[in-house]
Amino acid sequence: MTRPLFSGAFADTYETRIDRLVPGYRLAHELTLARLSVLLPEQATVLVAGAGTGTEILIQASHRPGWRFVAVEPSPDMLAILKARVAQAGLGDRVEIVEGVVEDADAGIRADACIAHLVSHFIKGDADKLAFFRAIAARLAPGASLLHLDYLPQGGTFDPAYRAWALLAGQTESEVATMEKRIRGSWDAADAARLAELLRAAGFDAPQPFFRALDYHGLESRRS
């Protein structure tokens, strides 16, 4: 899994821009917490694949003091922000940080759940996507859930409503054009059927929705 865009100024400004880039971003995190609160006991381990600047961890940890986290992130610049936020929140003893990809995390862990938001559409090609999901499955306990937020465009096209929403959210015409160009040229977004097949091949049951905003789908995929 590589995320070459998540460095330098892009990493530094990520948290100030993400709400204008992903519709329902904060709600998706709240619903992730709600779903995991139903699934997990008071004491649990959550793997966070593509942990970014740590938003998922900060939200989950602040509400569930008995949960521990394994945060995996390949971008050194994003990781530096994550470490600073974890330290500031006093969560250092509850967060294990792994610089790299999921395969670099301890192969012996059996996490009670995994969060992998806004990751799979950055992974190029079915082979690497499958390897990503298999690495997660190998580090989950049987029956554990993967909650993932993915960009799944219908028919492989850029929804004009997404463009309209981005303008309403405060992006300029130039910023929206850049966003659309990046999505069309740099992302490898699967459609729903392709993603479901990759998940099945990786050892997960059929994904079930828990959130949707335009072409961003929040899915729960349970390890078989």
C-alpha positions in Angstrom: 0.0 0.0 0.0 1.6 3.3 -1.0 0.2 6.8 -0.4 2.7 9.1 -2.2 0.3 12.1 -2.0 0.3 12.1 1.8 3.5 14.0 2.5 4.7 17.5 3.0 2.1 20.2 2.9 -0.5 17.7 1.9 -0.1 15.9 5.2 0.2 19.2 7.2 -3.2 20.5 5.9 -5.0 17.1 5.7 -7.2 17.7 8.8 -8.2 21.2 7.7 -9.2 20.0 4.2 -10.7 16.6 4.6 -14.2 17.8 5.6 -14.4 19.6 2.3 -13.1 16.5 0.3 -15.2 13.6 1.7 -18.9 14.1 2.2 -20.1 12.9 5.6 -16.5 12.4 6.9 -17.2 13.1 10.6 -20.5 11.3 10.6 -18.8 8.2 9.1 -16.4 8.2 12.0 -19.2 8.6 14.5 -21.1 5.7 13.0 -17.9 3.6 13.0 -17.7 4.2 16.7 -21.4 3.4 17.2 -21.0 0.1 15.2 -17.9 -0.9 17.1 -19.5 -0.1 20.4 -22.1 -2.7 19.6 -19.6 -5.3 18.4 -16.8 -5.0 20.9 -16.4 -5.7 24.6 -15.1 -3.1 27.0 -11.5 -4.4 26.5 -10.6 -4.8 22.9 -7.8 -4.4 20.3 -8.5 -2.4 17.2 -6.2 -2.5 14.1 -6.3 0.8 12.2 -4.9 0.3 8.7 -3.9 3.5 7.0 -4.2 5.4 10.3 -3.3 8.8 8.7 -3.2 11.6 11.3 -5.0 9.5 13.9 -8.6 10.8 13.7 -10.1 7.4 14.0 -8.0 6.5 17.0 -8.7 9.8 18.8 -12.4 9.4 18.4 -12.6 5.8 19.4 -10.1 6.1 22.3 -11.9 9.1 23.9 -15.1 7.2 24.2 -13.8 3.7 24.9 -11.1 3.8 27.5 -10.6 0.0 27.5 -9.7 -0.2 23.8 -6.2 -0.5 22.6 -5.0 0.3 19.0 -2.4 -0.9 16.5 -2.0 2.0 14.1 -0.4 1.3 10.7 0.6 4.1 8.5 3.2 4.2 5.6 3.6 8.0 5.3 6.3 9.4 7.6 4.8 12.9 7.5 1.3 11.7 8.4 2.8 9.4 11.1 4.6 12.4 12.7 1.3 14.2 13.1 -0.4 11.0 14.4 2.4 10.5 17.0 2.1 14.2 18.2 -1.7 13.9 18.5 -1.5 10.6 20.4 1.0 12.1 22.8 -1.0 15.2 23.3 -4.1 13.1 24.1 -2.1 11.0 26.6 -2.7 7.8 24.7 0.8 6.6 24.2 0.3 3.5 26.4 -2.8 2.5 24.4 -1.5 2.9 20.8 1.1 0.8 19.2 2.4 2.6 16.1 3.7 0.7 13.0 5.4 2.7 10.2 4.7 0.8 7.0 1.9 -1.4 5.6 -0.4 -3.9 7.3 2.1 -6.7 6.5 4.6 -4.9 8.8 2.3 -5.3 11.8 2.8 -8.3 14.1 1.5 -11.3 12.3 0.6 -12.9 15.6 -2.0 -10.3 16.7 -5.6 -11.2 16.5 -7.4 -7.9 16.6 -11.1 -7.7 17.6 -11.8 -5.3 14.7 -10.1 -3.3 12.0 -10.8 0.2 10.7 -9.5 1.0 7.2 -11.1 4.2 6.1 -10.2 5.9 2.8 -7.4 3.4 1.9 -8.4 0.8 -0.7 -9.0 3.2 -3.6 -5.4 4.4 -3.3 -4.0 0.9 -3.8 -3.3 0.1 -7.4 -4.4 -3.1 -9.0 -6.4 -6.1 -7.8 -3.3 -8.1 -6.7 -2.2 -5.4 -4.2 -5.8 -4.8 -3.0 -6.2 -8.5 -2.4 -2.9 -8.6 -0.5 -4.0 -5.6 1.6 -7.3 -7.3 2.6 -5.6 -10.7 3.2 -3.1 -9.0 5.5 -5.9 -7.5 7.5 -7.8 -10.9 7.6 -4.7 -12.6 8.9 -4.5 -10.2 11.9 -8.2 -10.4 12.9 -9.8 -12.9 15.2 -12.3 -15.2 13.5 -15.7 -13.4 13.1 -14.1 -10.0 13.7 -15.3 -7.1 11.6 -13.4 -4.8 9.2 -15.1 -1.4 8.9 -14.0 0.4 5.8 -15.0 3.7 4.1 -14.3 3.4 0.3 -14.9 5.5 -2.7 -17.1 3.3 -5.0 -18.2 5.4 -8.0 -21.2 4.0 -9.9 -20.2 3.0 -13.4 -16.7 4.3 -12.8 -17.8 7.9 -13.4 -17.3 11.0 -11.4 -20.7 12.0 -10.0 -21.7 15.6 -10.9 -23.4 15.8 -7.5 -20.0 15.2 -5.9 -18.7 18.3 -7.7 -21.7 20.3 -6.6 -21.3 19.2 -3.0 -17.6 20.1 -3.0 -18.5 23.6 -4.1 -21.1 23.9 -1.4 -18.6 22.6 1.1 -16.3 25.6 0.3 -14.0 24.4 -2.4 -13.2 26.7 -5.3 -13.8 25.8 -8.9 -10.0 25.3 -9.3 -9.8 23.0 -6.2 -12.7 20.9 -7.4 -11.1 20.5 -10.8 -7.9 19.4 -9.2 -9.8 17.0 -7.0 -11.6 15.5 -9.9 -8.3 15.2 -11.9 -6.6 13.4 -9.0 -9.5 11.0 -8.6 -9.7 10.2 -12.3 -5.9 9.9 -12.7 -4.4 8.7 -9.5 -7.0 6.6 -7.7 -7.9 3.0 -8.5 -11.5 2.8 -7.2 -13.2 -0.5 -7.4 -16.9 -0.8 -8.1 -19.1 -2.6 -5.5 -19.0 -6.0 -7.2 -15.3 -6.0 -7.7 -14.7 -4.9 -4.1 -17.0 -7.6 -2.8 -15.2 -10.3 -4.8 -11.8 -9.1 -3.5 -13.0 -9.2 0.0 -14.5 -12.7 -0.5 -11.1 -13.9 -1.9 -9.4 -12.4 1.2 -11.6 -14.4 3.6 -14.4 -12.0 4.4 -18.1 -12.4 4.1 -20.2 -10.2 1.8 -19.8 -6.5 3.0 -22.8 -4.9 4.6 -23.4 -1.1 4.5 -23.5 1.1 7.6 -23.1 4.5 5.9 -23.3 6.2 2.5 -22.7 9.7 1.3 -22.7 10.1 -2.5 -20.1 7.6 -3.8 -18.5 7.1 -0.4 -19.6 3.8 1.2 -19.1 2.7 4.7 -19.0 -1.1 4.8 -18.7 -3.8 7.4 -17.0 -7.0 6.2 -16.8 -9.8 8.7 -13.9 -12.3 8.7 -15.1 -15.7 7.8 
